[in-house]
Amino acid sequence: MAGLPGYQPVGICRWGCAAAAFLLFIIAVQAAQKSDFGGDSPAATINHSLLLLQRLQELLHNGNGSDAVLRVRSAASDEAKVFHTHQLLLSLQSEVFESLLRNQSIITLHEPPETAALFDKFIRYLYCGGVSILLHQAIPMHQLASKYRVWGLQRGVADYMKTHLASESSQGHVVGWYHYAVRIGDTALQESCLQFLAWNLSAVLGSAEWGSVSSELLLLLLDRSDLVLHSELELYTAVESWLNRRQPEGPVAARVLRAIRYPMIAPSHLFRLQTQSPVLAQHHDAVQDLLFQAFQFHAASPLHFAKYFDVNCSMFLPRNYLAPNWGSQWVINNPARDDRSTSFQTQLGPSSHDAGKRVTWNALFSPRWLPVSLRPVYSDSVSSAVQQARLEDGRPRLVVTPAMSSPDFAGVSFQKTVLVGVRQQGRVLVKHVYSFHQSSDEAGEFLAQADLQKRNSEYLIDNSLHLHIVIKPVYQSLIKVKK
């Protein structure tokens, strides 16, 4: 079963309150033992907690001493599931059950089919404080925990969802989790899902879950400048597919199409879209001003264009494009060993006016680069212990500098972004992003928490550091963009 698509077991194995009554007994026994120990008597701990959990599970399975019956009914079945339970254990875990069982011992509960199917797992958690779930079971289990106010389980499932965004499933799950987080008001889960989708958008665009993206989520994504994808043309193609599938109302379609950054698409592709895209033909009136502006942007000098048009908007800022014109991939083998360097070229700017102009960049990586104030002074007066302590203060550094002088840039400034790829659940995904401006050569706090000495470090793939450096040229340094 572990090999099936979408199978990701998780053990939410925190101590629940199911054993609270027994815990009081254990504390009392330990206190008594402590008082029995003499001054020189050796202390000992006898731990039978696993046996206790086994007994609790047997108690639920056999129904011995049951004083409460739960009948769970669902529209998907004519028969009710019956659980012979114990009021004390249910009440310790859930204030809802405590209230329901106050004046009655037989309760009928009505659940949707998806939560009814997991009710046995839910009850088992109340007895032993642990449960295993699959990706597609996360939402219904969270719903049960929320409905019956089992806060430990609710937090456990939410944490599971945040740490399993990268898990591979046949139909996808991150989009569904985002929409669920919006419904329940879990802003932390919303942001985790939104960031994952933004930094790994290319993987989502080609998946089955792209069609389930709501118009609200799509507009949030299109508003971001930190989207990681091959090109703006790739994004337009995916948006066109979404519009064909969802067929939203005219105003929504217009908002979606106007969020595409047409100046970031080459004129040859724009001409093709105008003549071959049924979506553009249908909504041409909504975007014709943007298309005309994009052609003007590519035809004129960027500095001349800026004299007549407002470029202080995100429309003229590139996203994190992975195409070669915008940056370079850099795989560093054995990154903890010594300093490395590389060079690459990018196009001066997104305008076709600058299509033939290139900027050469030099990148330097150091696994233990010390600031000047911390660099060791090698002399007889400085002990090796002090030197070693200072060396340990070093951290990974990445410096990206142009090999050309600033006058060559003709008014263009640059934003630099470094993407760090990690392997999660068998897939290489972007998990860390560092951005810095032309005024700074170094990526601040770069891999500050990474331990590159460990071969199994989450930052390494087969003992290699996978980076992608993206250069984003900006014609107007005053541009203010949303994330």
Solvent accessible surface area in square Angstrom, and as a share of the most:
residue,aa,sasa,rsa
1,M,153,0.68
2,A,77,0.60
3,G,76,0.73
4,L,108,0.54
5,P,99,0.63
6,G,13,0.13
7,Y,46,0.18
8,Q,36,0.16
9,P,68,0.43
10,V,26,0.15
11,G,46,0.45
12,I,8,0.04
13,C,106,0.63
14,R,123,0.45
15,W,152,0.53
16,G,18,0.18
17,C,67,0.40
18,A,2,0.02
19,A,7,0.05
20,A,30,0.23
21,A,37,0.29
22,F,80,0.33
23,L,95,0.47
24,L,129,0.64
25,F,136,0.57
26,I,64,0.33
27,I,92,0.46
28,A,60,0.47
29,V,54,0.31
30,Q,92,0.41
31,A,59,0.46
32,A,53,0.41
33,Q,61,0.27
34,K,160,0.68
35,S,90,0.58
36,D,114,0.59
37,F,76,0.32
38,G,42,0.40
39,G,88,0.85
40,D,147,0.76
41,S,52,0.34
42,P,116,0.73
43,A,86,0.67
44,A,68,0.53
45,T,115,0.67
46,I,126,0.64
47,N,110,0.56
48,H,121,0.54
49,S,32,0.21
50,L,144,0.72
51,L,78,0.39
52,L,30,0.15
53,L,37,0.19
54,Q,98,0.44
55,R,142,0.52
56,L,3,0.02
57,Q,78,0.35
58,E,70,0.32
59,L,54,0.27
60,L,33,0.16
61,H,157,0.70
62,N,88,0.45
63,G,17,0.16
64,N,87,0.45
65,G,70,0.68
66,S,39,0.25
67,D,74,0.38
68,A,1,0.01
69,V,30,0.17
70,L,0,0.00
71,R,88,0.32
72,V,3,0.02
73,R,81,0.29
74,S,19,0.12
75,A,108,0.83
76,A,77,0.59
77,S,56,0.36
78,D,133,0.69
79,E,139,0.62
80,A,22,0.17
81,K,87,0.37
82,V,68,0.39
83,F,27,0.11
84,H,98,0.44
85,T,0,0.00
86,H,20,0.09
87,Q,53,0.23
88,L,103,0.51
89,L,6,0.03
90,L,0,0.00
91,S,31,0.20
92,L,65,0.32
93,Q,20,0.09
94,S,1,0.00
95,E,83,0.37
96,V,32,0.18
97,F,0,0.00
98,E,78,0.35
99,S,64,0.41
100,L,57,0.29
101,L,5,0.03
102,R,160,0.58
103,N,143,0.73
104,Q,90,0.40
105,S,52,0.33
106,I,108,0.55
107,I,10,0.05
108,T,63,0.36
109,L,15,0.08
110,H,130,0.58
111,E,10,0.04
112,P,64,0.40
113,P,62,0.39
114,E,90,0.40
115,T,4,0.02
116,A,8,0.06
117,A,64,0.49
118,L,8,0.04
119,F,0,0.00
120,D,56,0.29
121,K,49,0.21
122,F,0,0.00
123,I,1,0.00
124,R,90,0.33
125,Y,6,0.02
126,L,0,0.00
127,Y,0,0.00
128,C,23,0.14
129,G,2,0.02
130,G,15,0.15
131,V,10,0.05
132,S,60,0.39
133,I,1,0.00
134,L,24,0.12
135,L,4,0.02
136,H,131,0.58
137,Q,25,0.11
138,A,0,0.00
139,I,36,0.18
140,P,13,0.08
141,M,0,0.00
142,H,6,0.02
143,Q,63,0.28
144,L,1,0.00
145,A,0,0.00
146,S,38,0.24
147,K,101,0.43
148,Y,3,0.01
149,R,115,0.42
150,V,2,0.01
151,W,113,0.40
152,G,26,0.25
153,L,0,0.00
154,Q,43,0.19
155,R,147,0.54
156,G,2,0.02
157,V,0,0.00
158,A,12,0.09
159,D,60,0.31
160,Y,6,0.02
161,M,0,0.00
162,K,69,0.29
163,T,102,0.59
164,H,30,0.13
165,L,15,0.07
166,A,5,0.04
167,S,1,0.00
168,E,100,0.45
169,S,27,0.17
170,S,73,0.47
171,Q,124,0.55
172,G,27,0.26
173,H,20,0.09
174,V,3,0.02
175,V,1,0.00
176,G,35,0.33
177,W,6,0.02
178,Y,13,0.05
179,H,38,0.17
180,Y,6,0.02
181,A,0,0.00
182,V,73,0.42
183,R,161,0.59
184,I,73,0.37
185,G,49,0.47
186,D,32,0.16
187,T,101,0.59
188,A,54,0.42
189,L,0,0.00
190,Q,39,0.17
191,E,80,0.36
192,S,33,0.21
193,C,0,0.00
194,L,19,0.09
195,Q,61,0.27
196,F,27,0.11
197,L,1,0.00
198,A,0,0.00
199,W,29,0.10
200,N,11,0.06
201,L,1,0.00
202,S,41,0.26
203,A,51,0.40
204,V,6,0.04
205,L,21,0.11
206,G,75,0.72
207,S,41,0.27
208,A,58,0.45
209,E,18,0.08
210,W,11,0.04
211,G,9,0.08
212,S,62,0.40
213,V,1,0.00
214,S,24,0.15
215,S,25,0.16
216,E,117,0.53
217,L,0,0.00
218,L,0,0.00
219,L,30,0.15
220,L,82,0.41
221,L,3,0.02
222,L,3,0.02
223,D,59,0.30
224,R,19,0.07
225,S,6,0.04
226,D,19,0.10
227,L,0,0.00
228,V,5,0.03
229,L,0,0.00
230,H,94,0.42
231,S,27,0.17
232,E,1,0.01
233,L,34,0.17
234,E,53,0.24
235,L,1,0.00
236,Y,1,0.00
237,T,77,0.45
238,A,10,0.08
239,V,0,0.00
240,E,30,0.13
241,S,51,0.33
242,W,3,0.01
243,L,7,0.04
244,N,80,0.41
245,R,151,0.55
246,R,101,0.37
247,Q,123,0.55
248,P,36,0.22
249,E,133,0.60
250,G,42,0.40
251,P,97,0.61
252,V,41,0.23
253,A,1,0.01
254,A,22,0.17
255,R,152,0.55
256,V,0,0.00
257,L,0,0.00
258,R,96,0.35
259,A,27,0.21
260,I,0,0.00
261,R,5,0.02
262,Y,0,0.00
263,P,1,0.01
264,M,17,0.08
265,I,4,0.02
266,A,46,0.35
267,P,31,0.19
268,S,78,0.51
269,H,72,0.32
270,L,0,0.00
271,F,118,0.49
272,R,99,0.36
273,L,10,0.05
274,Q,63,0.28
275,T,110,0.64
276,Q,123,0.55
277,S,8,0.05
278,P,95,0.60
279,V,5,0.03
280,L,2,0.01
281,A,74,0.58
282,Q,129,0.57
283,H,32,0.14
284,H,68,0.30
285,D,121,0.62
286,A,27,0.21
287,V,0,0.00
288,Q,86,0.38
289,D,74,0.39
290,L,19,0.09
291,L,1,0.01
292,F,131,0.55
293,Q,41,0.18
294,A,0,0.00
295,F,42,0.17
296,Q,54,0.24
297,F,2,0.01
298,H,10,0.04
299,A,83,0.65
300,A,28,0.22
301,S,36,0.23
302,P,10,0.06
303,L,88,0.44
304,H,89,0.40
305,F,4,0.02
306,A,36,0.28
307,K,150,0.63
308,Y,149,0.57
309,F,67,0.28
310,D,99,0.51
311,V,9,0.05
312,N,73,0.37
313,C,48,0.29
314,S,32,0.20
315,M,27,0.12
316,F,4,0.02
317,L,3,0.01
318,P,0,0.00
319,R,0,0.00
320,N,3,0.01
321,Y,1,0.00
322,L,56,0.28
323,A,14,0.11
324,P,106,0.66
325,N,68,0.35
326,W,34,0.12
327,G,5,0.05
328,S,33,0.21
329,Q,114,0.51
330,W,28,0.10
331,V,63,0.36
332,I,3,0.01
333,N,87,0.45
334,N,59,0.30
335,P,1,0.01
336,A,27,0.21
337,R,159,0.58
338,D,66,0.34
339,D,84,0.43
340,R,47,0.17
341,S,85,0.55
342,T,42,0.24
343,S,71,0.46
344,F,21,0.09
345,Q,103,0.46
346,T,2,0.01
347,Q,28,0.13
348,L,5,0.03
349,G,1,0.01
350,P,11,0.07
351,S,0,0.00
352,S,43,0.28
353,H,83,0.37
354,D,5,0.03
355,A,45,0.35
356,G,77,0.74
357,K,91,0.38
358,R,100,0.36
359,V,1,0.00
360,T,38,0.22
361,W,0,0.00
362,N,62,0.32
363,A,1,0.01
364,L,66,0.33
365,F,0,0.00
366,S,6,0.04
367,P,11,0.07
368,R,108,0.39
369,W,71,0.25
370,L,9,0.05
371,P,46,0.29
372,V,117,0.67
373,S,98,0.63
374,L,62,0.31
375,R,107,0.39
376,P,20,0.13
377,V,90,0.51
378,Y,152,0.58
379,S,49,0.32
380,D,156,0.81
381,S,105,0.68
382,V,34,0.20
383,S,59,0.38
384,S,90,0.58
385,A,74,0.57
386,V,70,0.40
387,Q,25,0.11
388,Q,96,0.43
389,A,55,0.42
390,R,80,0.29
391,L,67,0.34
392,E,117,0.52
393,D,78,0.40
394,G,3,0.03
395,R,57,0.21
396,P,7,0.05
397,R,25,0.09
398,L,0,0.00
399,V,21,0.12
400,V,0,0.00
401,T,39,0.23
402,P,40,0.25
403,A,59,0.46
404,M,64,0.29
405,S,63,0.41
406,S,73,0.47
407,P,108,0.68
408,D,74,0.38
409,F,5,0.02
410,A,54,0.42
411,G,52,0.50
412,V,8,0.05
413,S,16,0.11
414,F,0,0.00
415,Q,59,0.26
416,K,1,0.00
417,T,4,0.02
418,V,0,0.00
419,L,4,0.02
420,V,0,0.00
421,G,9,0.09
422,V,1,0.01
423,R,117,0.43
424,Q,51,0.23
425,Q,81,0.36
426,G,65,0.62
427,R,69,0.25
428,V,84,0.48
429,L,12,0.06
430,V,26,0.15
431,K,77,0.32
432,H,36,0.16
433,V,33,0.19
434,Y,37,0.14
435,S,82,0.53
436,F,20,0.08
437,H,67,0.30
438,Q,50,0.22
439,S,107,0.69
440,S,46,0.29
441,D,64,0.33
442,E,45,0.20
443,A,0,0.00
444,G,50,0.48
445,E,116,0.52
446,F,0,0.00
447,L,1,0.00
448,A,36,0.28
449,Q,156,0.69
450,A,15,0.12
451,D,55,0.29
452,L,12,0.06
453,Q,110,0.49
454,K,116,0.49
455,R,178,0.65
456,N,132,0.68
457,S,13,0.09
458,E,94,0.42
459,Y,23,0.09
460,L,13,0.06
461,I,5,0.03
462,D,114,0.59
463,N,25,0.13
464,S,10,0.06
465,L,0,0.00
466,H,40,0.18
467,L,2,0.01
468,H,31,0.14
469,I,1,0.00
470,V,0,0.00
471,I,1,0.01
472,K,11,0.05
473,P,2,0.01
474,V,4,0.02
475,Y,21,0.08
476,Q,52,0.23
477,S,81,0.52
478,L,126,0.63
479,I,23,0.12
480,K,176,0.75
481,V,53,0.30
482,K,137,0.58
483,K,124,0.53
